[in-house]
């Protein structure tokens, strides 16, 4: 049984992620219990985080250092944003995302890790595929250029993901902008902070990427894209 689970770990994880996201999407869009599905968003985030850990090839000290760095950076950045408006803009969090510290839910710090980690994993796999596909044996891109391109490309993915979820998150009560509009400054801050974290991701990147990270990002993109188009 253990051998079977290990062999089909990725398939099982993708199935669970699809089950939770499709159920949540249908529950929010067509169920009379939409509030219940929204209220269980923290549970969904925690399960996806655990699935990422389960599929991580090596839970090395470097991985945990990056997790702690991303979590703390995300929490501190959001606390500064909520308390002062100096980062992201003027906004506040609702009660949907669970308990937190200084009006910032702990799930937000975890979500910063998940988004940046998935963006970095996607770009890592894409860069390796492009090099294998288009570079001849013995050819190579200067390491400095490769690292800069990696950080910028992955940061753009993180910002685009935030752009996708913003209108949905507002409608579901995750957070609220005091001005009523999403400021461009929010995306500027997302890009800068994500790029900073991705520098560390690149430095601590492990030889074998997390295969579930790519699937999770795709599933979440489809989830929020559907809600963005059909949520009243």
Secondary structure, DSSP 8 states (H G I E B T S, - for coil): -HHHHHHTHHHHHHHHHHHHHHHHHHHHHH-TTHHHHHHTHHHHHHHHHHHHHHH-S---HHHHHHHHHHHHHHHHHHHHHHHHSSSS-SEEE-STT--EETTEEHHHHHHHHHHHHHHHHHHHHHHHHHHHHHS-TT----HHHHHHHHHHHHHHHHHHHHHHHHHHHHHTTSEEETTSS--HHHHHHHHHHHHHHHHHHHHH--SS--HHHHHHHHHHHHHHHHHHHH--
